[in-house]
Amino acid sequence: MANMLKELEKLLSLALDRKVTMHRKLMMYLLCLILAALGILLLLLTAIGGPLKAEPQISQVMENQLSSMSDKVSEELETYTGYGLQLSRELGQDIEDFLDEKGVSVSDLNDQPELLLEIQKMMYSELNTTIRLGRSSGVFAMVNATVNTQITGADKSRCGVYLRLINVSSNVILSPETILFRGNTEIARENGLELHNRWNMELDVEGLPGYQGLEQSETGYYWISRMSLKNTWEDVILLLVPMYTDTGEFLGVCGIELNAVHFSMEYPATASPYGSMVTVIAPVENGSLRLDQGMAGNTEGTWLDNAESLSIIERNAYYSTYRSPKCDYYGIQMPLEIPGSGGQEWAVAVLIPRESCDQYILRNKACIMGVILGFTLIMIVFAWLLSKKFVRPILESFQDIREGQQTAHGNYRFAELEELCRWLEKKGKSPEAADLPPNMVELFEHFAGNVKTLTPAEYNIFQYYMNGYEVAQIPTAACISMSTVKKHNGNIYRKLEISSNDELMMYLDLFRRCDCIEKLQRDEMADASETETGKQMN
C-alpha cells in the first residue's frame, strides 16, 4: 500500500512538472470565459422568458390530451347517435304499422290508455335492447299523445317509456340493471323492473328545446344542452331523434341520455406536470364555453364548477386563457361535430388551472436558472483558477523577462517561455570567434592586423574613434588642428583599407558587438619603443 502511494505521488509530481503549451492553457481559459458568458446570456433569456419558455411544452401536453379525448368523445357520441337513429327507424315503423292496423292516427291516441299501453310495450322491447347494446345511461321514447288531456299541464305531457341504468359506471356492464323512470307501471310489473324514486307516468316536454319545431316540420336530430331531470339531482344531455311516418306525420321522439355522472367517470382528470387536466364538452356562445350547458369530466384538483361559463380573456400562439368566477384556466379547444339545438355549436376542450400551471412554470424556471447559474459560477471559478495558476504566472514570467531576471533553466512550466528565455540568453551573449563564420574571422584578423600598421599619432586618433568621439570633437580633445585630423584620417582610411568614417564606425561596432574590441588595443610600451626608434633613425 505504501509503495502504491509513493507511485501515485511520483505520477502526480510528473504530471505537475510536465511542460504544457501556453496555447492549450489559454484556450482552456478562453473556453471557460466563453461558457461563463453563454451561461449569463442563457440566464438573462430565461429570466425574460426566452428560448426556454414553458408555453410550447404545456401546449404540446394539452394538444396530446385534447386529441385523445376528442377522439373518445366523438366516438362515444357517434355511437349514441347511431343507436338513436336506428331506434327511431325501428320504433317509427312499429308505431306506424300499429296505427295502420288500428286504423287511427297519432292524434286519435289521446285519452286512449289501452292503445298507449300497447305502444309502450312495443317501445320497451326496443329500448331495452338499445340500452344493453349502446351502453348509455338511459334511453327513452314517446308518442305525441297523452293519456288524459283534461288534467293540468296535459299539453306538455307525453306518453312514453324512459329506462335508466340503476348504477351508472364508466365500465362496460354485460348485464346492466335498468329502472323505469317514466312509463306505465304495467311495464315495470311485466318485466320485473323497479320504479325510480322520482317515477312519473309520462314525460314532460317543457324542458326539451325545439320540441315544438319537431311537431310542426320534419327536421333532423340534435343534442340539447345540459338539463336537470325533473325532481332529481341528476344532470343529463339528451339526443333527440324525431319519428315520422312515411307520409311525414310526426309520431313523437326517441333518444339517448348522456349522464353527467357517467361523463365524469368516463373522463377522469389527468395528471400532468403542470396540474390536473380536465376534459369538457360545451356549447360555444360568443367565444365563451357555456359549461353551465355542457359537461365536464372529473374536476378533482381543478376547482372547476359545472355551473360556470368560461370566457376567453387572452390568446397566445399556444393556448387560450379562460376566466371563470372562481379562477382562470389555460386551455385549448376544438369543434365537436355534433348538431345542437337551434344550430348551436359545440366544442371539446382541455383545461388546466392557471395557478398550478404558473407555479410549475415558476418552479421550472427557477430550477433551470439555478442550474444555469451554478454552471456559470463553476465556469467563472474555473476561469479564475486558470488565471491564478496559468495566466498570472505567464504575466509574471514576462515581467521577469522584461526586467532581465529570466534564466534559461527557469521552471516556468510553459515550453514557450523557457524557449524564449534560452533564446534571449543566447542572444545576449557575445559570440565567440569560433561562433563566427570563417569569412568574418578572416575579416576581423585582417582589420586588426591593419590597425597595427598605424603610427602612434594615427592610432591616437583611431582611439578617439574607438571611444565614441565624432570627427568634429577630436581637434579639441587632442589639441591639434582640424587639418591635422584630416591628414591622419586619410592615412587611417588607406592603411585600414576603408573609404569613409561611416565604414570605420561599422567595423568598430562589429568588433564591440562580438566582444572582440580588445584585439584593436595596442601595447603602449611597444608604441613608445616604436616612436623612439623612429626618432633615432631620423
VOGU-3710 file (C-alpha; in Angstrom, 3 decimals, decimal comma):
1> manmlkelek> 0,000/0,000/0,000  2,841/2,378/0,889  4,572/1,591/-2,413  1,367/2,296/-4,274  1,010/5,685/-2,581  4,617/6,513/-3,461  3,982/5,579/-7,074  0,860/7,721/-7,157  2,781/10,618/-5,604  5,516/10,209/-8,207
11> llslaldrkv> 2,979/10,167/-11,042  1,304/13,283/-9,626  4,652/15,070/-9,408  5,444/14,142/-13,001  2,044/15,399/-14,101  2,523/18,691/-12,285  6,030/19,134/-13,631  5,019/18,257/-17,141  5,617/21,124/-19,518  2,483/22,349/-21,280
21> tmhrklmmyl> 1,968/24,875/-24,024  0,531/28,285/-23,339  -1,728/27,811/-26,347  -3,572/24,919/-24,701  -3,991/26,626/-21,347  -5,018/29,909/-22,863  -7,583/28,066/-24,966  -8,964/26,458/-21,800  -9,087/29,859/-20,122  -10,833/31,397/-23,119
31> lclilaalgi> -13,289/28,482/-23,303  -14,220/28,933/-19,633  -14,826/32,640/-20,208  -16,970/31,914/-23,279  -19,011/29,306/-21,408  -19,456/31,695/-18,483  -20,669/34,418/-20,874  -23,016/31,911/-22,511  -24,370/30,956/-19,093  -25,032/34,603/-18,258
41> llllltaigg> -26,816/35,050/-21,598  -28,996/31,989/-21,018  -29,714/33,225/-17,508  -30,965/36,552/-18,857  -33,003/34,892/-21,630  -34,606/32,503/-19,149  -35,419/35,360/-16,770  -37,263/37,258/-19,527  -38,897/34,103/-20,941  -36,583/33,458/-23,865
51> plkaepqisq> -35,936/30,196/-25,728  -36,650/28,088/-22,620  -40,307/29,059/-22,457  -42,636/26,501/-20,925  -45,596/27,501/-23,126  -44,710/25,171/-26,049  -44,349/22,203/-23,691  -47,649/22,996/-21,952  -49,362/23,377/-25,304  -47,955/20,063/-26,532
61> vmenqlssms> -49,227/18,225/-23,447  -52,686/19,756/-23,820  -52,785/19,050/-27,562  -51,982/15,389/-26,984  -54,674/15,165/-24,310  -57,198/17,035/-26,468  -56,539/14,795/-29,456  -57,098/11,687/-27,354  -60,170/12,992/-25,541  -61,715/14,485/-28,682
71> dkvseelety> -61,494/11,154/-30,474  -63,012/9,398/-27,487  -65,874/11,888/-27,074  -66,625/11,899/-30,806  -66,648/8,105/-30,924  -68,983/7,870/-27,928  -71,425/10,478/-29,245  -71,381/8,943/-32,735  -72,185/5,569/-31,182  -75,107/7,064/-29,302
81> tgyglqlsre> -76,257/8,845/-32,437  -76,137/5,621/-34,428  -78,239/3,783/-31,858  -80,635/6,729/-31,653  -81,198/6,789/-35,421  -81,682/3,050/-35,522  -84,135/3,254/-32,623  -86,046/5,998/-34,451  -86,372/3,873/-37,589  -87,466/0,733/-35,728
91> lgqdiedfld> -89,955/2,448/-33,439  -91,274/4,710/-36,178  -92,031/1,701/-38,365  -93,589/-0,277/-35,482  -95,823/2,628/-34,406  -96,852/3,358/-37,983  -97,784/-0,298/-38,530  -99,718/-0,312/-35,252  -101,674/2,814/-36,218  -102,461/1,348/-39,646
101> ekgvsvsdln> -103,626/-1,872/-38,016  -105,885/0,014/-35,610  -106,992/2,465/-38,307  -106,167/5,533/-36,165  -103,805/8,477/-36,292  -101,477/9,803/-33,660  -103,909/12,449/-32,544  -106,528/9,722/-32,005  -104,301/8,180/-29,315  -105,102/10,975/-26,836
111> dqpellleiq> -107,247/9,724/-23,945  -106,729/6,101/-25,138  -104,813/4,444/-22,267  -105,181/0,908/-23,652  -103,744/1,781/-27,062  -100,982/3,837/-25,471  -100,084/0,911/-23,173  -99,685/-1,378/-26,186  -97,406/1,188/-27,826  -95,366/1,470/-24,607
121> kmmyselntt> -94,887/-2,287/-24,571  -93,520/-2,119/-28,127  -91,276/0,727/-27,064  -89,918/-1,175/-24,071  -88,694/-4,057/-26,212  -86,665/-1,771/-28,491  -85,477/0,472/-25,645  -84,293/-2,455/-23,540  -82,227/-3,794/-26,458  -80,747/-0,357/-27,137
131> irlgrssgvf> -79,708/0,370/-23,541  -77,980/-3,009/-23,291  -76,139/-2,694/-26,585  -75,484/1,066/-26,616  -74,042/1,252/-23,065  -75,720/4,603/-22,486  -77,016/5,691/-19,080  -80,590/5,941/-20,352  -82,906/5,700/-23,365  -86,423/6,979/-23,957
141> amvnatvntq> -89,213/7,174/-26,498  -92,602/8,904/-26,518  -95,527/9,423/-28,834  -97,124/12,775/-29,417  -100,171/11,958/-27,255  -101,194/11,844/-23,595  -103,361/9,554/-21,517  -105,573/12,348/-20,113  -105,965/15,639/-21,885  -108,111/17,043/-19,126
151> itgadksrcg> -105,536/17,330/-16,381  -103,426/20,426/-15,702  -100,285/20,541/-17,863  -101,573/17,911/-20,275  -100,310/19,975/-23,235  -96,741/19,402/-22,042  -97,142/15,761/-21,069  -96,437/12,891/-23,485  -96,882/9,152/-23,125  -93,748/7,097/-23,362
161> vylrlinvss> -91,107/4,943/-21,699  -87,822/6,118/-20,145  -85,370/3,442/-18,984  -82,275/4,258/-16,974  -79,389/2,274/-15,512  -79,573/1,658/-11,784  -75,810/2,192/-11,257  -74,056/4,496/-13,681  -70,495/3,335/-14,389  -67,700/4,047/-16,826
171> nvilspetil> -67,080/0,319/-17,238  -68,808/-1,973/-19,695  -71,601/-3,879/-17,927  -72,550/-7,133/-19,655  -75,923/-7,408/-17,913  -76,931/-3,890/-16,860  -79,808/-3,475/-14,431  -82,389/-0,963/-15,526  -85,051/1,012/-13,738  -88,267/2,556/-15,003
181> frgnteiare> -88,042/6,342/-14,807  -91,110/7,154/-16,923  -93,891/4,859/-18,165  -96,853/2,757/-17,198  -96,411/0,674/-14,048  -97,637/-2,344/-16,027  -94,343/-2,229/-17,938  -92,416/-2,485/-14,676  -94,624/-5,320/-13,386  -94,381/-7,437/-16,539
191> nglelhnrwn> -90,593/-7,026/-16,863  -89,619/-7,128/-13,197  -88,389/-3,531/-13,107  -88,130/-1,250/-10,132  -89,666/2,183/-10,280  -87,360/5,176/-9,971  -87,830/7,082/-6,691  -88,833/10,065/-8,849  -91,030/7,994/-11,178  -93,785/9,604/-13,179
201> meldveglpg> -96,343/8,258/-15,636  -95,470/10,476/-18,611  -92,613/12,577/-19,935  -92,591/16,371/-19,649  -91,561/18,033/-22,938  -91,365/21,525/-21,427  -87,630/21,171/-20,865  -86,930/19,863/-24,374  -85,890/22,860/-26,527  -87,057/22,633/-30,114
211> yqgleqsetg> -89,733/20,025/-29,481  -92,479/22,259/-30,854  -90,469/22,660/-34,029  -90,368/18,899/-34,451  -94,137/18,774/-34,287  -94,511/21,385/-36,991  -91,966/20,256/-39,574  -89,801/17,304/-40,453  -86,323/18,137/-39,156  -83,197/16,200/-38,210
221> yywisrmslk> -81,890/15,005/-34,889  -79,905/17,158/-32,425  -78,353/17,221/-28,954  -79,872/19,505/-26,371  -77,732/21,317/-23,794  -77,461/20,112/-20,221  -80,656/19,897/-18,249  -81,669/18,603/-14,840  -84,019/15,632/-14,781  -87,176/16,870/-13,133
231> ntwedvilll> -87,332/16,273/-9,399  -83,827/14,710/-9,339  -80,294/15,930/-8,662  -79,009/14,422/-11,904  -77,932/16,403/-14,962  -78,021/14,993/-18,478  -77,697/15,990/-22,099  -80,116/14,276/-24,472  -80,071/13,227/-28,109  -83,498/13,890/-29,622
241> vpmytdtgef> -84,396/11,943/-32,776  -87,849/12,592/-34,275  -90,073/9,781/-35,535  -92,210/10,324/-38,656  -94,490/8,189/-40,751  -93,765/7,615/-44,422  -96,198/10,431/-45,180  -94,324/12,839/-42,897  -96,708/12,744/-39,968  -94,969/13,465/-36,681
251> lgvcgielna> -95,193/10,457/-34,351  -93,009/11,544/-31,444  -89,343/11,419/-30,425  -86,869/8,956/-29,054  -83,361/9,462/-27,816  -80,294/8,643/-25,773  -79,232/10,040/-22,411  -75,675/11,064/-21,542  -75,481/11,351/-17,774  -73,147/13,858/-16,068
261> vhfsmeypat> -72,012/11,208/-13,575  -71,215/8,831/-16,419  -69,246/11,548/-18,249  -67,328/12,430/-15,090  -66,344/8,805/-14,534  -65,567/8,164/-18,198  -63,272/11,215/-18,449  -61,219/11,481/-15,237  -58,861/14,356/-14,530  -55,449/13,550/-15,997
271> aspygsmvtv> -52,352/14,383/-14,000  -49,616/16,354/-15,744  -46,504/18,215/-14,580  -48,486/21,440/-14,946  -51,561/20,399/-12,966  -54,678/18,289/-13,433  -56,197/18,412/-16,919  -59,978/18,237/-17,170  -61,961/17,453/-20,330  -65,173/19,382/-21,033
281> iapvengslr> -67,773/19,482/-23,796  -69,958/22,555/-24,018  -71,834/24,824/-26,423  -69,872/27,807/-27,738  -71,600/31,170/-27,451  -69,881/34,456/-28,390  -66,480/32,876/-27,926  -67,320/31,541/-24,453  -67,599/27,941/-23,346  -71,053/27,570/-21,821
291> ldqgmagnte> -70,008/24,942/-19,306  -73,262/25,584/-17,485  -74,924/23,985/-20,531  -72,269/21,327/-21,143  -70,452/18,608/-19,248  -67,109/18,289/-17,521  -65,087/15,216/-16,752  -63,765/14,609/-13,270  -62,727/18,024/-11,905  -60,641/16,825/-8,964
301> gtwldnaesl> -57,798/19,269/-8,358  -59,083/21,829/-10,878  -61,641/23,851/-8,820  -63,916/23,752/-11,877  -67,644/24,155/-11,339  -70,117/22,780/-13,865  -72,291/25,833/-13,357  -69,610/28,179/-14,702  -69,321/29,846/-18,055  -65,757/30,216/-19,284
311> siiernayys> -64,898/33,299/-21,346  -61,634/33,650/-23,243  -59,739/36,699/-21,967  -56,430/36,153/-23,734  -54,963/34,146/-26,582  -51,357/33,441/-27,465  -49,671/31,290/-30,063  -50,048/28,180/-27,915  -53,270/28,279/-25,881  -56,046/30,493/-24,544
321> tyrspkcdyy> -56,711/31,831/-21,070  -60,249/31,166/-19,821  -61,782/33,112/-16,967  -64,427/31,859/-14,571  -65,858/33,463/-11,410  -63,517/31,334/-9,268  -60,224/31,172/-11,140  -58,570/31,242/-14,549  -57,604/28,303/-16,725  -55,216/27,644/-19,577
331> giqmpleipg> -56,736/25,527/-22,296  -57,277/24,680/-25,930  -60,476/23,645/-27,682  -61,634/22,230/-30,984  -65,081/21,976/-32,599  -67,177/18,955/-31,728  -69,014/17,729/-34,800  -72,458/17,222/-33,281  -75,712/19,009/-34,201  -77,029/21,291/-31,462
341> sggqewavav> -80,496/22,591/-30,940  -81,151/25,742/-32,955  -77,813/25,349/-34,757  -75,866/25,601/-31,510  -72,153/24,841/-31,947  -70,312/22,555/-29,534  -66,656/22,204/-28,659  -64,462/19,852/-26,670  -61,751/21,463/-24,565  -58,913/20,548/-22,221
351> liprescdqy> -58,307/22,915/-19,279  -55,547/23,299/-16,660  -55,871/25,658/-13,658  -53,742/28,700/-14,334  -52,498/28,924/-10,752  -50,986/25,423/-10,662  -49,600/25,870/-14,158  -47,957/29,202/-13,312  -46,499/27,718/-10,140  -44,938/24,908/-12,161
361> ilrnkacimg> -43,586/27,396/-14,694  -42,020/29,458/-11,902  -40,541/26,366/-10,237  -39,277/25,079/-13,547  -37,816/28,466/-14,464  -36,189/28,775/-11,026  -34,736/25,275/-11,376  -33,377/25,981/-14,857  -31,992/29,341/-13,759  -30,383/27,638/-10,733
371> vilgftlimi> -28,686/25,079/-12,972  -27,519/27,767/-15,394  -26,345/29,970/-12,530  -24,437/27,062/-10,987  -22,851/26,248/-14,349  -21,917/29,902/-14,869  -20,365/30,170/-11,406  -18,386/26,972/-11,985  -17,059/28,358/-15,278  -16,137/31,649/-13,577
381> vfawllskkf> -14,341/29,754/-10,796  -12,505/27,631/-13,367  -11,522/30,784/-15,280  -10,275/32,357/-12,025  -8,272/29,247/-11,131  -6,787/29,078/-14,606  -5,943/32,759/-14,372  -4,316/32,228/-10,997  -2,461/29,078/-11,950  -1,550/29,733/-15,546
391> vrpilesfqd> -2,307/33,238/-16,798  -0,787/35,039/-13,802  2,472/33,037/-13,978  2,689/33,916/-17,654  2,375/37,608/-16,866  4,914/37,309/-14,040  7,290/35,468/-16,348  7,056/38,220/-18,935  7,724/40,718/-16,143  10,879/38,789/-15,228
401> iregqqtahg> 11,955/38,732/-18,849  11,370/42,462/-19,203  13,418/43,146/-16,097  16,205/40,814/-17,243  15,707/38,336/-14,386  14,937/35,315/-16,555  17,127/32,260/-16,744  17,379/29,679/-19,463  16,630/26,934/-16,946  13,782/28,610/-15,067
411> nyrfaeleel> 10,846/26,400/-14,102  8,088/28,277/-15,894  6,058/25,128/-16,720  5,497/26,502/-20,216  7,659/25,333/-23,095  7,295/28,621/-24,958  8,545/30,707/-22,018  11,584/28,522/-21,432  12,400/28,532/-25,139  12,084/32,330/-25,122
421> crwlekkgks> 14,434/32,587/-22,132  17,031/30,372/-23,778  16,865/32,414/-26,947  17,183/35,719/-25,081  20,143/34,446/-23,073  21,844/33,187/-26,182  21,139/36,457/-27,967  22,575/38,478/-25,067  25,913/36,566/-25,056  28,849/37,890/-27,104
431> peaadlppnm> 29,640/35,443/-29,891  32,961/33,672/-29,640  35,381/33,637/-32,524  34,512/30,005/-33,046  30,849/31,026/-33,437  31,622/33,471/-36,267  31,517/32,442/-39,921  35,001/31,733/-41,416  34,951/34,803/-43,687  34,105/37,028/-40,707
441> velfehfagn> 37,071/35,662/-38,733  39,462/36,399/-41,619  37,957/39,886/-41,986  38,413/40,623/-38,258  42,025/39,324/-38,278  42,892/41,327/-41,385  41,398/44,538/-39,958  43,187/44,036/-36,615  46,456/43,480/-38,491  45,959/46,706/-40,412
451> vktltpaeyn> 45,410/48,589/-37,134  48,877/47,511/-36,046  50,343/49,342/-39,061  49,092/52,690/-37,781  51,654/55,092/-36,389  51,264/56,158/-32,767  49,849/59,516/-33,867  47,374/57,786/-36,223  46,465/55,219/-33,572  45,891/58,038/-31,104
461> ifqyymngye> 43,255/59,473/-33,469  41,901/55,912/-34,018  41,446/55,510/-30,246  39,305/58,611/-30,141  37,008/56,909/-32,666  37,040/53,723/-30,578  35,922/55,769/-27,572  32,949/57,185/-29,473  34,250/60,632/-30,441  32,967/62,405/-33,525
471> vaqiptaaci> 35,354/63,952/-36,105  34,462/67,481/-35,002  35,292/66,650/-31,346  38,778/65,260/-31,929  40,714/68,545/-32,588  39,676/69,928/-29,211  40,270/66,639/-27,373  43,690/66,020/-28,987  44,792/69,716/-29,012  45,529/69,603/-32,746
481> smstvkkhng> 44,120/71,320/-35,771  41,349/70,001/-37,985  43,740/69,787/-40,930  45,995/67,504/-38,922  42,996/65,321/-38,053  42,030/65,125/-41,717  45,594/64,199/-42,645  45,602/61,374/-40,076  42,150/60,279/-41,229  43,403/59,893/-44,780
491> niyrkleiss> 46,297/57,709/-43,613  43,983/55,685/-41,341  41,494/55,022/-44,159  44,259/53,969/-46,526  46,017/51,637/-44,071  42,753/50,062/-42,823  41,518/49,689/-46,421  38,290/51,628/-45,838  36,821/54,631/-47,627  34,934/56,687/-45,028
501> ndelmmyldl> 34,332/57,422/-41,398  30,984/55,555/-41,615  32,748/52,388/-42,707  35,221/52,824/-39,839  32,312/53,163/-37,340  30,714/49,995/-38,740  33,888/47,971/-38,141  34,244/49,295/-34,632  30,599/48,422/-33,870  31,071/44,880/-35,169
511> frrcdciekl> 34,196/44,356/-33,007  32,327/45,770/-29,998  29,225/43,584/-30,538  31,344/40,464/-30,932  33,290/41,353/-27,785  36,494/41,495/-29,827  37,374/45,142/-29,262  40,452/44,139/-27,258  42,019/42,882/-30,487  42,272/46,525/-31,621
521> qrdemadase> 44,127/47,577/-28,436  47,860/48,166/-28,810  50,568/47,805/-26,227  51,592/51,292/-25,061  55,199/50,160/-24,319  55,536/48,817/-27,833  54,146/52,071/-29,196  56,687/54,137/-27,166  59,611/51,926/-28,355  58,458/52,213/-31,924
531> tetgkqmn> 58,273/56,028/-31,559  61,826/56,200/-30,117  63,220/54,038/-32,900  61,645/56,310/-35,439  63,286/59,379/-33,895  66,769/57,782/-33,877  66,513/56,839/-37,487  65,669/60,411/-38,309
//
